[in-house]
């Protein structure tokens, strides 16, 4: 290949602008952010060369003429730099000339000025370099057809710097309407640390920058900011600081439940310039209950500058942010018990869901989330510290039925029927440090270990009289003797049982021949022979009255287990109560 054969690519500027519009930038509004960003970079570069350089950026907008200009007192451009930077797509003066301040710049791409072509067909750039005292003011004029000119400016700038001026196309005039420009400039530049003023339609200049970041506001002001920007009053404001990456901010904890694993997104800035309000890159998915306001620091942005690059440092920062959210919650629990109790009330179910997937959240749940037990509400940490053996019920029915019986034996029973409750408790039961101390409560096994009565009277008589009555009610009679005697009856709903031979392959035709794949254990009514009520059945001579007492006990057992009474069961209970009241009153 010889030098004579080498040719350059031809670039269609209109085609590139179309790509920017449809595939890179989310909205034409970014043109103003790019202008402010480039102006800010120029000021930072000027200060790197001469710290005495005056800082400041001025935005001027005239709605009537659909014109807008951005003037900075930055480093300015020479004619050669205009050709290299403004007319060469992909160039970056920051990389080539200002590497010493590269980490302080907002942008890393030389395509920012092209965003102005999203709303205008012509861009004027007047610039005076600060590198020499007598540098001339040059006018670069670029057009959307890909042509440009450079000439001495008829109106020179008084000091070094750059002014970019554009006039919007008729269809895009709304983007340079004064009020819209003011709102966009405030959104993009409010946290920039240099003065930026806007002159709109001849009105006095207004400062739009140098605002205090929300993570540095006093508590009441930070809460007010959250209310305005995120739409909720925060239960807590947790500090975020990842110094190695320059990341700092705050996590605002929502006061209403959200969707587990579905974060609404965070507000992110980069060196004070607004990046996005729906970013989900900096916090783990489990932190769905918090929204962040955060400075991204040294994390690089994508070409569109609307999100963070998937750089190698990002996963580590994300993990560290997650640790700090957890740590902040721990501190919140210690310093504000009432507020933390409200946090658990609002987000308890979500915490359980997260703990099922995240070990760090599992530890938090163990230490702080209070569970219902037969000894009163307590955390899992407290339960395992104060009891050598802890069992958890898989259903609300099991817990309601057996809580008093296990309490009488000095055993702790936890209600594990919460959503994700059993998953959490099962995970803990397999933990090496808790193995054997925490386990699932098995009603069948517990019932088998209870004291069985002898065949002597009165148990034999009760067995004869009660078995057919309970069979008519669809339940199997079981007699046991246990404490406390105040619990006269236990009710165990019917449930499927495992096949005896679990290795036998399931019959694919069972569904069609109405053969159940699993055997079903009938509901059981357990009468407590230690109860005075049950023992008194032996002194009742009237079989009909015995039946009514059995119906009442059976129904009480169902209600204690949390079972819903059907119409027929409610009728039978009412009939039994009437018979018992009549018998007590001596009415025939």
C-alpha positions in Angstrom: 0.0 0.0 0.0 1.5 3.4 -1.0 0.7 6.8 0.3 -1.0 7.7 -2.9 -3.6 4.9 -2.3 -4.5 6.0 1.2 -7.8 7.9 1.5 -9.9 9.2 4.4 -13.4 8.3 5.4 -16.1 10.7 4.5 -18.4 11.6 7.3 -22.0 12.7 6.8 -22.6 15.2 9.7 -26.3 15.1 9.3 -26.2 11.3 9.6 -24.1 11.6 12.8 -26.6 14.1 14.3 -29.4 11.6 13.5 -27.5 8.9 15.3 -27.0 11.2 18.3 -30.7 12.1 18.3 -32.0 8.6 18.1 -29.4 6.4 19.7 -27.1 8.3 22.0 -29.0 11.1 23.7 -32.3 10.6 25.4 -33.6 14.1 24.5 -32.6 17.3 22.6 -32.4 19.0 26.0 -28.9 17.6 26.4 -27.6 20.4 24.1 -27.7 22.8 27.1 -26.0 20.4 29.4 -23.2 19.9 26.8 -22.7 23.6 26.5 -22.5 24.1 30.2 -20.3 21.1 30.6 -17.8 22.3 28.0 -17.9 25.8 29.5 -17.2 24.4 33.0 -14.3 22.3 31.6 -12.8 25.4 30.0 -12.9 27.3 33.3 -11.3 24.4 35.1 -8.5 24.2 32.5 -7.9 28.0 32.8 -7.6 27.7 36.5 -5.0 24.9 36.1 -2.8 27.3 34.1 -3.6 30.4 36.2 -5.5 30.1 39.5 -6.2 33.9 39.4 -8.4 33.5 36.3 -11.9 34.8 37.1 -14.5 32.0 37.1 -18.0 32.3 35.8 -20.4 31.2 33.0 -23.2 33.4 31.6 -26.3 32.1 29.8 -28.3 34.5 27.6 -31.6 33.5 26.1 -34.0 35.5 23.9 -37.3 33.7 23.3 -38.5 36.1 20.6 -35.5 35.4 18.3 -35.0 31.8 19.5 -31.4 32.5 20.3 -29.2 31.3 23.1 -25.6 31.9 24.0 -23.2 30.5 26.7 -20.2 32.6 27.6 -17.3 31.3 29.8 -14.2 32.9 31.1 -12.1 29.8 30.4 -9.0 28.8 28.6 -10.3 29.7 25.1 -9.1 28.3 21.7 -6.5 29.1 19.2 -7.2 28.7 15.4 -5.4 25.4 15.4 -7.4 24.1 18.4 -10.6 25.2 16.7 -9.7 23.0 13.7 -8.7 20.1 15.9 -11.4 20.3 18.6 -14.5 21.8 17.0 -14.1 20.4 13.5 -12.7 16.9 14.3 -15.3 14.5 15.6 -13.9 12.4 18.4 -11.1 14.8 19.4 -10.6 15.9 22.9 -8.6 18.8 23.9 -8.8 17.6 27.5 -7.0 14.4 26.7 -4.2 16.0 24.6 -3.5 19.3 26.3 -4.9 19.2 29.8 -4.1 15.8 31.2 -3.0 17.2 34.5 -6.6 18.2 35.3 -8.3 15.3 33.4 -9.7 13.8 36.6 -11.5 17.1 37.4 -13.2 17.3 34.0 -16.8 16.3 33.4 -16.5 15.0 29.9 -14.2 12.6 28.1 -15.6 12.9 24.6 -15.2 15.4 21.8 -18.8 15.2 20.5 -20.5 17.5 22.9 -20.8 20.5 20.6 -22.5 18.3 18.0 -25.5 18.1 20.3 -26.3 21.7 19.4 -27.2 20.5 15.9 -30.1 18.6 17.5 -32.0 21.9 17.6 -30.0 24.3 15.3 -28.5 24.3 11.8 -25.8 26.8 12.6 -23.4 27.2 15.5 -21.2 30.2 16.2 -18.2 30.0 18.5 -16.3 33.1 19.4 -13.1 32.3 21.3 -10.0 34.0 22.6 -7.1 31.9 23.9 -5.6 32.6 27.3 -2.2 31.3 26.4 -1.0 34.6 25.0 -2.0 38.1 26.2 -2.6 39.4 22.7 -4.5 36.4 21.3 -7.1 37.5 18.8 -10.8 36.6 19.1 -11.7 34.1 16.4 -15.1 33.2 15.0 -15.8 29.6 14.1 -19.1 29.0 12.3 -20.3 25.5 11.7 -23.2 24.3 9.7 -25.2 21.1 9.9 -24.2 20.2 6.3 -20.7 19.5 7.6 -19.0 22.8 6.5 -17.3 25.4 8.7 -15.4 28.7 8.5 -12.8 30.3 10.8 -12.2 34.1 10.6 -11.4 37.0 12.9 -14.4 38.0 14.9 -15.9 41.4 14.2 -16.8 41.8 17.9 -13.8 40.6 20.0 -14.2 39.3 23.5 -12.9 41.5 26.3 -11.1 38.7 28.1 -10.0 35.1 27.3 -12.8 32.6 27.0 -15.4 31.2 24.7 -19.0 32.2 23.6 -21.2 29.6 21.9 -24.3 31.0 20.1 -27.1 29.3 18.3 -30.5 30.0 16.9 -33.0 27.2 17.1 -34.8 25.9 14.0 -38.5 26.9 13.8 -39.7 23.4 14.9 -37.3 23.4 17.9 -37.9 26.9 19.3 -39.4 25.4 22.5 -36.0 24.3 23.5 -34.7 27.9 23.8 -37.9 29.3 25.4 -36.7 31.3 28.4 -38.5 29.5 31.2 -37.6 26.1 29.8 -33.9 27.0 29.5 -34.0 28.3 33.1 -35.5 25.0 34.4 -33.0 22.9 32.4 -30.1 25.0 33.5 -31.1 24.7 37.2 -31.5 21.0 36.8 -28.2 20.5 35.1 -26.0 23.0 36.9 -27.5 23.7 40.4 -24.6 21.9 42.1 -21.7 23.2 40.1 -19.2 25.0 42.3 -18.7 28.1 40.0 -21.2 30.9 39.5 -23.5 30.4 36.5 -26.0 33.2 35.8 -28.9 33.3 33.3 -30.1 36.4 31.5 -33.6 35.6 30.2 -35.6 37.9 27.9 -33.9 41.0 29.3 -34.6 40.2 33.0 -31.9 40.7 35.6 -29.3 38.0 35.8 -30.2 35.2 38.2 -27.7 32.8 39.8 -28.6 29.1 39.2 -25.6 27.3 40.5 -23.6 26.9 43.8 -26.4 25.2 45.6 -25.6 22.9 48.5 -25.8 19.2 47.6 -28.7 17.4 49.3 -26.2 15.1 51.2 -24.6 18.2 52.8 -27.9 19.9 53.9 -29.1 20.1 57.5 -31.5 17.2 58.4 -34.7 19.3 58.0 -33.5 20.7 54.7 -32.5 17.3 53.4 -35.9 15.9 54.2 -37.5 18.8 52.4 -35.3 18.2 49.4 -36.4 14.5 49.4 -40.0 15.5 49.6 -39.7 17.8 46.6 -37.5 15.6 44.4 -38.4 12.0 45.4 -42.0 12.6 46.5 -41.8 11.1 50.0 -40.9 12.0 53.5 -37.8 9.9 54.4 -37.8 7.7 57.5 -34.1 8.1 57.6 -31.2 9.7 55.7 -28.2 7.4 55.5 -24.7 8.8 54.6 -22.8 7.3 51.6 -19.1 7.9 51.2 -16.7 5.8 49.0 -13.6 7.9 49.2 -11.4 5.8 47.0 -13.8 6.5 44.0 -14.8 10.1 45.1 -18.4 8.9 45.5 -20.4 10.7 48.2 -24.1 11.2 48.9 -27.1 10.1 50.9 -29.6 7.3 50.8 -33.2 8.4 51.6 -35.3 5.6 53.1 -38.9 5.6 51.7 -41.9 5.8 54.0 -44.1 3.5 52.0 -43.5 -0.1 50.8 -42.0 -0.6 47.4 -41.6 -3.6 45.1 -38.8 -5.9 46.2 -36.0 -6.0 43.7 -37.5 -3.1 41.7 -35.6 0.1 42.5 -37.1 3.4 41.3 -33.7 4.9 40.6 -31.3 7.4 42.0 -30.3 11.0 41.3 -26.7 11.1 40.2 -24.3 14.0 39.6 -20.7 14.0 38.2 -18.4 16.7 39.5 -21.6 18.7 40.2 -23.2 18.3 36.8 -26.5 16.5 36.9 -26.4 13.1 35.1 -29.7 11.2 35.7 -32.6 10.9 38.0 -33.3 7.2 37.3 -29.9 5.6 37.7 -29.8 2.1 39.2 -26.1 1.4 38.9 -24.7 2.5 42.3 -26.9 0.6 44.8 -27.7 -3.1 45.0 -31.2 -4.3 43.9 -32.1 -5.3 47.5 -31.9 -1.7 48.5 -35.3 -1.1 46.9 -36.5 0.9 50.0 -33.9 3.7 49.4 -33.3 6.3 46.8 -29.9 7.8 46.5 -28.7 11.4 45.8 -25.1 10.8 45.0 -22.0 12.4 43.4 -20.4 9.8 41.1 -16.9 11.3 41.6 -14.2 9.6 39.5 -16.5 7.0 38.0 -16.4 7.6 34.2 -19.6 8.4 32.3 -20.8 7.0 29.0 -20.6 8.9 25.8 -24.1 10.3 26.3 -23.1 11.4 29.9 -26.5 10.1 31.0 -25.2 7.0 32.9 -22.1 5.6 34.4 -19.7 3.4 32.4 -19.6 -0.3 33.4 -16.0 0.3 34.5 -14.0 -2.2 36.6 -14.5 -0.1 39.7 -18.3 0.0 39.5 -19.1 -3.4 41.1 -16.8 -2.6 44.0 -18.4 0.8 44.5 -21.8 -0.8 44.3 -20.9 -3.4 47.0 -19.5 -0.7 49.2 -22.6 1.4 48.9 -24.6 -1.7 49.9 -22.5 -2.2 53.0 -22.9 1.5 54.0 -26.7 1.3 53.6 -26.7 -1.8 55.9 -24.4 0.0 58.3 -26.6 3.1 58.2 -29.7 0.9 59.0 -27.8 -0.6 62.0 -27.0 2.9 63.2 -30.6 4.0 62.6 -31.8 1.1 64.8 -29.5 2.1 67.6 -30.2 5.9 67.6 -33.9 6.0 66.7 -35.7 2.8 68.0 -39.1 4.3 67.3 -38.2 5.3 63.8 -36.6 2.0 63.1 -39.7 0.2 64.4 -41.7 2.2 61.8 -39.1 1.2 59.2 -39.6 -2.5 60.0 -43.4 -2.1 60.0 -43.2 -0.5 56.5 -40.5 -2.7 54.9 -40.5 -5.9 57.0 -41.8 -8.1 54.3 -39.3 -6.7 51.8 -36.4 -7.2 54.2 -37.4 -10.9 54.5 -37.5 -11.2 50.7 -34.0 -9.6 50.4 -32.6 -11.7 53.3 -33.6 -14.9 51.4 -31.1 -13.8 48.7 -28.5 -11.7 50.4 -26.4 -12.9 53.3 -25.8 -9.4 54.6 -29.5 -8.7 54.8 -30.0 -12.0 56.5 -27.7 -11.0 59.3 -29.6 -7.7 59.6 -33.0 -9.5 59.8 -31.6 -11.9 62.5 -30.5 -9.0 64.7 -33.4 -6.6 64.2 -36.6 -8.0 62.8 -39.0 -9.1 65.6 -40.9 -12.3 65.1 -44.1 -13.6 66.8 -43.2 -16.3 69.3 -45.1 -18.2 72.0 -43.0 -16.1 74.5 -43.8 -12.8 72.9 -42.2 -10.8 70.1 -38.4 -11.1 69.8 -35.6 -11.1 67.3 -34.1 -14.3 66.1 -30.9 -13.3 67.7 -32.6 -13.0 71.1 -34.5 -16.3 70.5 -31.3 -18.2 69.8 -29.4 -16.5 72.7 -32.0 -17.2 75.3 -33.2 -20.7 74.2 -31.1 -23.8 73.6 -33.7 -25.3 71.2 -36.0 -23.2 69.0 -38.6 -24.5 66.6 -40.6 -22.7 63.9 -44.1 -23.4 62.6 -44.6 -23.3 58.9 -48.2 -22.3 59.1 -50.3 -19.9 61.1 -52.5 -22.8 62.0 -49.7 -24.8 63.5 -48.4 -21.8 65.5 -51.9 -20.9 66.8 -52.6 -24.6 67.7 -49.4 -25.5 69.5 -48.0 -22.3 70.9 -49.5 -22.7 74.4 -48.6 -26.4 74.5 -44.9 -25.8 73.7 -44.8 -22.8 76.1 -46.0 -25.2 78.9 -43.1 -27.4 78.0 -40.6 -24.5 78.1 -40.0 -24.7 74.3 -39.9 -21.7 72.1 -42.0 -21.7 69.0 -41.6 -19.1 66.2 -44.4 -18.2 63.8 -42.7 -18.8 60.5 -45.8 -18.3 58.3 -44.7 -14.8 57.1 -44.0 -14.5 53.4 -40.4 -15.7 53.1 -40.4 -16.6 56.8 -39.8 -20.3 56.3 -37.1 -19.7 53.7 -35.2 -17.4 56.2 -35.6 -19.8 59.1 -34.6 -22.8 56.9 -31.5 -21.0 55.8 -30.6 -20.3 59.4 -31.3 -23.8 60.5 -28.7 -25.0 58.0 -26.1 -22.6 59.3 -23.2 -24.4 60.9 -23.4 -22.3 64.1 -27.1 -22.9 64.5 -27.4 -26.5 63.4 -29.5 -28.5 65.9 -30.6 -25.4 67.8 -33.1 -24.2 65.3 -35.4 -26.5 63.4 -38.8 -26.9 61.8 -41.7 -27.9 64.0 -43.4 -31.1 62.9 -46.9 -31.5 64.3 -47.2 -35.2 63.4 -43.9 -36.0 65.2 -44.8 -33.8 68.2 -48.2 -35.6 68.4 -46.6 -39.0 68.3 -44.3 -38.1 71.2 -47.2 -37.0 73.4 -48.4 -39.3 76.2 -51.0 -41.8 74.9 -53.8 -42.9 77.3 -54.2 -46.5 78.5 -57.1 -48.6 77.4 -58.7 -48.2 80.9 -61.8 -46.1 81.5 -62.6 -43.2 81.1 -60.4 -43.1 78.0 -62.0 -46.2 76.5 -65.5 -44.8 77.0 -64.6 -41.5 75.5 -63.0 -43.2 72.5 -66.2 -45.2 71.9 -68.5 -42.2 72.2 -66.4 -39.5 70.5 -65.1 -41.5 67.5 -68.4 -41.7 65.6 -69.3 -38.1 66.4 -66.0 -36.7 65.1 -66.2 -39.0 62.1 -69.5 -37.4 61.2 -67.7 -34.0 61.4 -65.0 -35.3 59.0 -62.3 -35.6 61.6 -60.3 -38.4 63.2 -60.2 -38.6 67.0 -56.9 -38.6 68.8 -56.6 -38.8 72.6 -53.5 -37.4 74.4 -52.6 -36.1 77.8 -50.6 -32.9 77.9 -50.1 -29.5 79.6 -51.5 -27.0 80.0 -54.8 -28.4 81.1 -56.5 -25.1 80.0 -56.1 -26.3 76.4 -58.8 -28.8 76.0 -58.5 -29.5 72.3 -56.1 -29.3 69.4 -57.2 -29.3 65.7 -54.9 -30.4 62.9 -56.1 -29.7 59.4 -55.8 -32.4 56.8 -52.7 -32.3 54.7 -51.0 -34.3 52.0 -48.5 -37.0 53.1 -45.4 -38.2 51.3 -45.8 -41.5 49.5 -44.2 -44.4 51.4 -41.8 -45.2 48.5 -40.4 -41.9 47.4 -38.3 -43.6 44.7 -41.3 -44.9 42.8 -41.8 -43.0 39.6 -45.1 -41.0 39.5 -47.9 -42.5 37.5 -48.5 -40.2 34.5 -52.1 -41.6 34.2 -53.1 -40.9 37.8 -54.7 -37.6 36.9 -56.9 -39.2 34.3 -58.1 -42.1 36.5 -58.8 -39.9 39.5 -56.1 -41.5 41.6 -54.3 -39.0 43.8 -50.5 -38.9 43.5 -50.3 -38.4 47.3 -52.2 -39.8 50.2 -54.2 -37.3 52.3 -54.2 -37.3 56.0 -57.7 -36.5 57.5 -58.2 -33.6 59.9 -57.6 -34.7 63.5 -59.2 -33.5 66.6 -57.0 -34.1 69.7 -58.7 -34.1 73.0 -56.6 -33.4 76.1 -57.3 -35.9 78.8 -55.5 -33.6 81.3 -58.3 -31.0 80.7 -61.1 -30.8 83.3 -63.5 -30.2 80.5 -62.6 -33.3 78.6 -62.6 -35.4 81.8 -66.0 -34.1 82.7 -67.5 -35.8 79.6 -67.3 -39.1 81.5 -69.9 -37.8 84.1 -72.5 -36.9 81.4 -75.1 -39.6 81.1 -77.0 -38.0 78.1 -75.4 -39.2 74.8 -77.0 -36.2 73.0 -75.4 -33.8 75.4 -72.0 -35.5 75.0 -72.4 -35.1 71.3 -73.0 -31.3 71.6 -70.0 -30.9 73.9 -67.8 -32.7 71.3 -69.1 -30.6 68.5 -68.3 -27.5 70.5 -64.8 -28.7 71.3 -64.1 -29.6 67.7 -65.3 -26.2 66.6 -63.2 -24.4 69.2 -60.2 -26.4 68.0 -60.9 -25.3 64.4 -61.2 -21.6 65.4 -58.0 -21.7 67.5 -56.2 -23.1 64.4 -57.5 -20.2 62.4 -59.9 -22.3 60.2 -62.8 -20.7 58.5 -66.2 -22.1 59.6 -68.6 -23.0 56.8 -72.3 -22.5 56.9 -73.0 -26.0 58.2 -70.2 -25.8 60.9 -71.6 -22.4 62.1 -75.1 -24.0 62.4 -73.8 -26.9 64.3 -71.9 -24.7 66.7 -74.9 -22.6 67.3 -77.0 -25.7 67.9 -74.4 -27.0 70.4 -74.3 -23.8 72.4 -78.1 -23.7 72.6 -78.2 -27.3 73.9 -75.4 -26.5 76.5 -77.1 -23.4 77.7 -80.4 -25.2 78.0 -78.8 -28.1 79.9 -77.1 -25.6 82.3 -80.4 -23.8 82.9 -82.1 -27.1 83.6 -84.5 -26.8 80.6 -85.8 -30.1 79.2 
